[in-house]
Each structure stands twice: as C-alpha cells, then as structure tokens.
Amino acid sequence: MTTKPLKLMAEDADDLAPLSAALQDSVAQMGDFSYEPRARRFTLALNRFRWEAGDSGRGQRVRTALQVSSVLSAKGHRLKQGSIDAVVSLLSITFEPDEAPGGDLVFTFSGGGALRLTVECVDLLMADLTDPWRAAGRPAHPDEEDAS
C-alpha cells in the first residue's frame, strides 16, 4: 500500500480521465470552492478517497487541492452555492470541446449537481496536501455491484 502523495496534471481531454478517476468520490464543502475571475482560476479543496491505496477495508482519504486555470466562466447547476457548509460528492470530470482548444469542463456531483467551467484550454493541476487518514467508509457504487 502506497502513501506517496499523488500529483496529477491534465493538459488535454485524454489527460483528464486518470485525474477524474483519482478524484471520483471526493467530498467537499461548497465553501471550499473558489473562483477568481480576474486570475481566471478556479480552485477546489476536496477530501479525496485514495483508490490507489488498494485498501480492501474502509480505505483512506487525503486532503487534495485541484486548480483549474484559463477559466472564462463558472456556472453551477443544482448546487447550494449560498451554503458554504453544503457537502457535495464528486462523481466525474469530463470535457466538452468547443472551439479548439477550449470548451467546458463539467464536474458532475451525486444528487444531480454540476459545475460547468468554460475554459480556454484544459489546464488542471491536482496535488495531495496532507497525510492520509482512515476513511469513515468505503464509497459504494450500486451499478458496479450489480455488474458482478
């Protein structure tokens, strides 16, 4: 089992898949989202589930930062933006291309919430910030259990 901090970057749509997989089932509070329009930067702080640790028990979480650069606009859908304590669980990050190399990064959350960042290009950096701790529970995906 590895405890080495994970650092990933995505510079195109192909790079996004492993980054999205690493962040799947991360949880965050809405107050941990920060959009800086003048700097064209969106930052998220999340408690990431460490899928790569290979722990078959409850697993581990680690505090992780994700920075998205070249952001032109940010729009939330079904997110409690006024409630800084509202908790969201990230399911995936996808890219919908527009005029190359730009498009929309779509963050999909459980419960139907979404965050859409219009970007000039794909430019994301993710880095673990803390030592891991024991998770309260292991995320479950009913579709995966049904498929076995």
Secondary structure, 3 states (H helix, E strand, C coil): CCCCCCEEEECCHHHHHHHHHHHCCCEEEHHHEEEECCCCEEEEEEEEECHHHCCCCCCEEEEEEEEEECEEEEEEECCCCCCCCCEEEEEEEEEEECCCCCEEEEEEEHHHCEEEEEECCCCEEEEECCCCEECCCCCCCHHHHHHC
